[in-house]
Amino acid sequence: MIKNEEFIEITMKTLKGLEWGERVIVSSFKKDRHIMVTKKEEGYDVVQDGFEKRSYENVDEQSLINLLGVLQRKEFPRSFKLWFSIEKNKHEQLSLIDYY
């Protein structure tokens, strides 16, 4: 789990270390709302699944930082802790503990 206030910083740092096709999934404490960011060859794909269901394709790095801020306020307005997972290719999952 990560602190909500560290959401953008940890997500961006983690995405830089991932390979093409791997993704970061951030969920609310109850796991009823999710933001999934998939690294692509050029840019990122973002899926919002919570209060609103939307997807954003080919988002560049600076736009991603701004978008994550907007999505954070919409999906996790009162959350203090968030679930953070990394999905590798072939549905292999690692927790944040395995990464840091």
CYANA upper distance limits for C-alpha pairs under 8 A (distance plus 0.5 A):
  1 MET  CA     81 LYS  CA      6.77
  1 MET  CA     82 LEU  CA      5.94
  1 MET  CA     83 TRP  CA      5.14
  1 MET  CA     84 PHE  CA      6.20
  1 MET  CA     96 LEU  CA      7.83
  2 ILE  CA      6 GLU  CA      7.41
  2 ILE  CA      7 PHE  CA      7.52
  2 ILE  CA     81 LYS  CA      6.11
  2 ILE  CA     82 LEU  CA      5.85
  2 ILE  CA     83 TRP  CA      7.00
  2 ILE  CA     84 PHE  CA      7.10
  3 LYS  CA      7 PHE  CA      7.10
  3 LYS  CA     80 PHE  CA      6.35
  3 LYS  CA     81 LYS  CA      5.18
  3 LYS  CA     82 LEU  CA      6.73
  4 ASN  CA     76 PHE  CA      8.26
  4 ASN  CA     79 SER  CA      7.01
  4 ASN  CA     80 PHE  CA      5.73
  4 ASN  CA     81 LYS  CA      5.92
  4 ASN  CA     82 LEU  CA      6.55
  5 GLU  CA     80 PHE  CA      8.21
  6 GLU  CA     10 ILE  CA      6.51
  7 PHE  CA     11 THR  CA      6.49
  7 PHE  CA     82 LEU  CA      8.49
  8 ILE  CA     12 MET  CA      6.57
  8 ILE  CA     65 ILE  CA      7.36
  8 ILE  CA     68 LEU  CA      7.02
  8 ILE  CA     69 GLY  CA      7.61
  9 GLU  CA     13 LYS  CA      6.66
 10 ILE  CA     14 THR  CA      6.50
 11 THR  CA     15 LEU  CA      6.58
 11 THR  CA     24 VAL  CA      7.68
 12 MET  CA     16 LYS  CA      6.86
 12 MET  CA     65 ILE  CA      8.19
 13 LYS  CA     17 GLY  CA      7.53
 14 THR  CA     18 LEU  CA      7.17
 14 THR  CA     24 VAL  CA      8.34
 15 LEU  CA     23 ARG  CA      8.05
 15 LEU  CA     24 VAL  CA      7.67
 15 LEU  CA     39 LYS  CA      7.39
 18 LEU  CA     22 GLU  CA      6.66
 18 LEU  CA     23 ARG  CA      8.13
 18 LEU  CA     39 LYS  CA      7.74
 19 GLU  CA     39 LYS  CA      7.48
 20 TRP  CA     39 LYS  CA      5.79
 20 TRP  CA     40 LYS  CA      5.54
 20 TRP  CA     41 GLU  CA      6.29
 21 GLY  CA     38 THR  CA      6.63
 21 GLY  CA     39 LYS  CA      5.94
 21 GLY  CA     40 LYS  CA      6.27
 21 GLY  CA     88 LYS  CA      8.29
 21 GLY  CA     89 ASN  CA      7.30
 22 GLU  CA     38 THR  CA      6.30
 22 GLU  CA     39 LYS  CA      6.33
 22 GLU  CA     86 ILE  CA      8.05
 22 GLU  CA     87 GLU  CA      6.40
 22 GLU  CA     88 LYS  CA      5.44
 22 GLU  CA     89 ASN  CA      6.40
 23 ARG  CA     36 MET  CA      7.30
 23 ARG  CA     37 VAL  CA      5.94
 23 ARG  CA     38 THR  CA      4.65
 23 ARG  CA     39 LYS  CA      6.56
 23 ARG  CA     86 ILE  CA      6.35
 23 ARG  CA     87 GLU  CA      5.71
 23 ARG  CA     88 LYS  CA      7.20
 24 VAL  CA     36 MET  CA      6.22
 24 VAL  CA     37 VAL  CA      5.78
 24 VAL  CA     38 THR  CA      7.02
 24 VAL  CA     84 PHE  CA      7.79
 24 VAL  CA     85 SER  CA      6.38
 24 VAL  CA     86 ILE  CA      5.13
 24 VAL  CA     87 GLU  CA      6.72
 25 ILE  CA     34 HIS  CA      7.30
 25 ILE  CA     35 ILE  CA      6.37
 25 ILE  CA     36 MET  CA      4.94
 25 ILE  CA     37 VAL  CA      7.04
 25 ILE  CA     84 PHE  CA      6.44
 25 ILE  CA     85 SER  CA      5.75
 25 ILE  CA     86 ILE  CA      6.72
 25 ILE  CA     87 GLU  CA      7.91
 26 VAL  CA     34 HIS  CA      6.11
 26 VAL  CA     35 ILE  CA      5.78
 26 VAL  CA     36 MET  CA      6.87
 26 VAL  CA     82 LEU  CA      7.04
 26 VAL  CA     83 TRP  CA      6.07
 26 VAL  CA     84 PHE  CA      5.19
 26 VAL  CA     85 SER  CA      7.01
 27 SER  CA     31 LYS  CA      5.69
 27 SER  CA     32 ASP  CA      7.66
 27 SER  CA     33 ARG  CA      6.07
 27 SER  CA     34 HIS  CA      4.86
 27 SER  CA     35 ILE  CA      7.00
 27 SER  CA     82 LEU  CA      6.21
 27 SER  CA     83 TRP  CA      5.46
 27 SER  CA     84 PHE  CA      7.10
 28 SER  CA     32 ASP  CA      6.84
 28 SER  CA     33 ARG  CA      5.98
 28 SER  CA     34 HIS  CA      7.12
 28 SER  CA     75 GLU  CA      8.44
 28 SER  CA     76 PHE  CA      7.05
 28 SER  CA     79 SER  CA      7.41
 28 SER  CA     81 LYS  CA      7.88
 28 SER  CA     82 LEU  CA      5.57
 28 SER  CA     83 TRP  CA      6.70
 29 PHE  CA     79 SER  CA      7.73
 29 PHE  CA     81 LYS  CA      6.80
 29 PHE  CA     82 LEU  CA      5.93
 29 PHE  CA     83 TRP  CA      6.72
 31 LYS  CA     83 TRP  CA      8.10
 32 ASP  CA     50 GLY  CA      7.24
 33 ARG  CA     49 ASP  CA      6.25
 33 ARG  CA     50 GLY  CA      4.63
 33 ARG  CA     51 PHE  CA      7.75
 33 ARG  CA     75 GLU  CA      7.09
 34 HIS  CA     48 GLN  CA      6.70
 34 HIS  CA     49 ASP  CA      5.62
 34 HIS  CA     50 GLY  CA      6.47
 34 HIS  CA     75 GLU  CA      8.20
 35 ILE  CA     46 VAL  CA      7.58
 35 ILE  CA     47 VAL  CA      6.26
 35 ILE  CA     48 GLN  CA      5.30
 35 ILE  CA     49 ASP  CA      6.76
 35 ILE  CA     71 LEU  CA      8.35
 36 MET  CA     46 VAL  CA      6.14
 36 MET  CA     47 VAL  CA      5.59
 36 MET  CA     48 GLN  CA      7.15
 37 VAL  CA     44 TYR  CA      7.05
 37 VAL  CA     45 ASP  CA      6.18
 37 VAL  CA     46 VAL  CA      5.02
 37 VAL  CA     47 VAL  CA      7.03
 38 THR  CA     44 TYR  CA      6.08
 38 THR  CA     45 ASP  CA      5.62
 38 THR  CA     46 VAL  CA      6.92
 39 LYS  CA     43 GLY  CA      7.08
 39 LYS  CA     44 TYR  CA      5.25
 39 LYS  CA     45 ASP  CA      7.14
 40 LYS  CA     44 TYR  CA      5.78
 40 LYS  CA     45 ASP  CA      7.58
 40 LYS  CA     58 ASN  CA      8.24
 42 GLU  CA     58 ASN  CA      7.50
 42 GLU  CA     60 ASP  CA      8.11
 43 GLY  CA     58 ASN  CA      5.50
 43 GLY  CA     59 VAL  CA      5.68
 43 GLY  CA     60 ASP  CA      5.22
 43 GLY  CA     61 GLU  CA      7.11
 44 TYR  CA     57 GLU  CA      7.08
 44 TYR  CA     58 ASN  CA      5.70
 44 TYR  CA     59 VAL  CA      5.56
 44 TYR  CA     60 ASP  CA      7.01
 44 TYR  CA     61 GLU  CA      8.15
 44 TYR  CA     64 LEU  CA      8.11
 45 ASP  CA     55 SER  CA      7.86
 45 ASP  CA     56 TYR  CA      6.18
 45 ASP  CA     57 GLU  CA      4.97
 45 ASP  CA     58 ASN  CA      6.13
 45 ASP  CA     59 VAL  CA      6.81
 46 VAL  CA     55 SER  CA      6.09
 46 VAL  CA     56 TYR  CA      5.53
 46 VAL  CA     57 GLU  CA      6.95
 46 VAL  CA     59 VAL  CA      8.30
 47 VAL  CA     53 LYS  CA      8.05
 47 VAL  CA     54 ARG  CA      6.46
 47 VAL  CA     55 SER  CA      4.85
 47 VAL  CA     56 TYR  CA      6.92
 48 GLN  CA     52 GLU  CA      7.28
 48 GLN  CA     53 LYS  CA      5.81
 48 GLN  CA     54 ARG  CA      5.61
 48 GLN  CA     55 SER  CA      6.51
 48 GLN  CA     71 LEU  CA      8.09
 49 ASP  CA     53 LYS  CA      5.14
 49 ASP  CA     54 ARG  CA      7.32
 50 GLY  CA     75 GLU  CA      6.76
 51 PHE  CA     74 LYS  CA      7.96
 51 PHE  CA     75 GLU  CA      6.88
 59 VAL  CA     63 SER  CA      6.64
 59 VAL  CA     64 LEU  CA      6.40
 60 ASP  CA     64 LEU  CA      6.48
 61 GLU  CA     65 ILE  CA      6.96
 62 GLN  CA     66 ASN  CA      7.13
 63 SER  CA     67 LEU  CA      6.49
 64 LEU  CA     68 LEU  CA      6.44
 65 ILE  CA     69 GLY  CA      6.93
 66 ASN  CA     70 VAL  CA      7.02
 67 LEU  CA     71 LEU  CA      6.62
 68 LEU  CA     72 GLN  CA      6.31
 69 GLY  CA     73 ARG  CA      6.93
 70 VAL  CA     74 LYS  CA      6.93
 71 LEU  CA     75 GLU  CA      6.32
 71 LEU  CA     76 PHE  CA      8.35
 72 GLN  CA     76 PHE  CA      5.84
 72 GLN  CA     77 PRO  CA      7.40
 73 ARG  CA     77 PRO  CA      5.48
 84 PHE  CA     95 SER  CA      7.53
 84 PHE  CA     96 LEU  CA      6.92
 85 SER  CA     93 GLN  CA      7.55
 85 SER  CA     94 LEU  CA      6.80
 85 SER  CA     95 SER  CA      5.63
 85 SER  CA     96 LEU  CA      6.69
 86 ILE  CA     93 GLN  CA      6.25
 86 ILE  CA     94 LEU  CA      5.94
 86 ILE  CA     95 SER  CA      6.88
 86 ILE  CA     96 LEU  CA      7.91
 87 GLU  CA     91 HIS  CA      6.64
 87 GLU  CA     92 GLU  CA      6.41
 87 GLU  CA     93 GLN  CA      5.16
 87 GLU  CA     94 LEU  CA      7.18
 88 LYS  CA     92 GLU  CA      5.53
 88 LYS  CA     93 GLN  CA      6.38
 88 LYS  CA     94 LEU  CA      8.16
 94 LEU  CA     98 ASP  CA      6.55
 94 LEU  CA     99 TYR  CA      7.89
 95 SER  CA     99 TYR  CA      7.37
 96 LEU  CA    100 TYR  CA      6.83
